[in-house]
Amino acid sequence: MSEPTPPIRLVVLYGGQSAEHDVSRVSAASLLKAIDLSRYEIDPIAIGTDGIWRRSDETIAALAKGQTALPPSLDATGTGLAPQSALAAPLPGQQVVVLPVLHGPRGEDGTVQGLLELADVPYVGCGVLGSALNMDKTAAKVVAGAAGLPQVRHLTVRDSAVDDAFVARVADDLGFPVFVKPANMGSSVGVTRADDESTLRAALTTAAGFDEWLLVEEGVEARELEVGVIGYQRPKASVVGEIVPTHEFYDYEDKYVDGNATMVIPANIPDDVATEARRLAVEAFEVLRCDGLARVDFFYEEGGRGLLLNEINTLPGFTPFSMFPSLWAATGLPYDELVAELVRLAIERHEHRAPHRRQR
């Protein structure tokens, strides 16, 4: 009689070395509180701000008492270990899948994804190229523009090239207000609105504290719409949601500190606009080389240019109350089933690409 197949070992990878380290720990805690533990053997692995990988002994002890014993934010300390041992299957025939709950550089930008590719282990989310491309807002806009996707007007500059001439160009080409962003950052970290040349200089300095490549976008009077997309070879879109910020724009404080922004699901928009948003979301997902999952964000200029691609988030917030899972719940895919589908997609992609990894 054959031995029963052991459950999937789900390595929940969180923390990281970016400015979004603490956000990741909260996301991972929320995930583990809501996931169906009967489906998986959970192994919580934290990447510290020092880059060391650690198995979270505190999280394992809390899970042994039940999900309600988990803290609001997972601990990032524990037993240090090499990435290779963290990703190994301890039981014969056991499937290992990595679920990265990492935000920002050195986690969401293709670096960790490259490590997982070298380790030959399935993982949830976009691959190396899709992760790197969409993390860098400036590069993503180049590719999206080449594909003809509608976008806001914008300029890109390297921190070392910021000078009086560039400030004057922003004023002439884009006008004010504008929004200044570090290219490789998420959660609205380092994003500032500028209303004149003086505040523009300050905003560029702020953004340069997080990245050497900077993005300046025209300010628009628009609604903020978001669409969840999942899939590998045949991606599909969720219903459309809307974020209604309480601050001047949807900034870090509105997302994580005050938490007063409102999610409207489904968005109160005409049916034809919703259909087009879902179509554009899938097109952007494919053009920008995503697979697994992503949240595609749009500006919607009513009576103006209509839908404008803002950006793609390849590892969106994943608490049960975050926009991405909420969009899919409203589409008919509840949280537990969404996680299961993403794990399935990770295995499907890994198996499909297996022949490409073989040597001739």
Secondary structure, 3 states (H helix, E strand, C coil): CCCCCCCEEEEEEEECCCCCHHHHHHHHHHHHHHCCHHHEEEEEEEECCCCCEEECHHHHHHHHHCHHHCCCCCCCCCEECCHHHHCCCCCCCCCEEEEEECCCCCCCCCHHHHHHHHCCCCECCCCHHHHHHHHCHHHHHHHHHHCCCCECCEEEEEHHHCCHHHHHHHHHHCCCCEEEEECCCCCCCCCEEECCHHHHHHHHHHHHCCCCEEEEEECCCCEEEEEEEEECCCCEEEEEEEEECCCCCCCHHHHHHCCCCEEECCCCCCHHHHHHHHHHHHHHHHHCCCCEEEEEEEEEECCCCEEEEEEEECCCCCCCCCHHHHHHHHHCCCHHHHHHHHHHHHHHHHHHHHHHHCCC
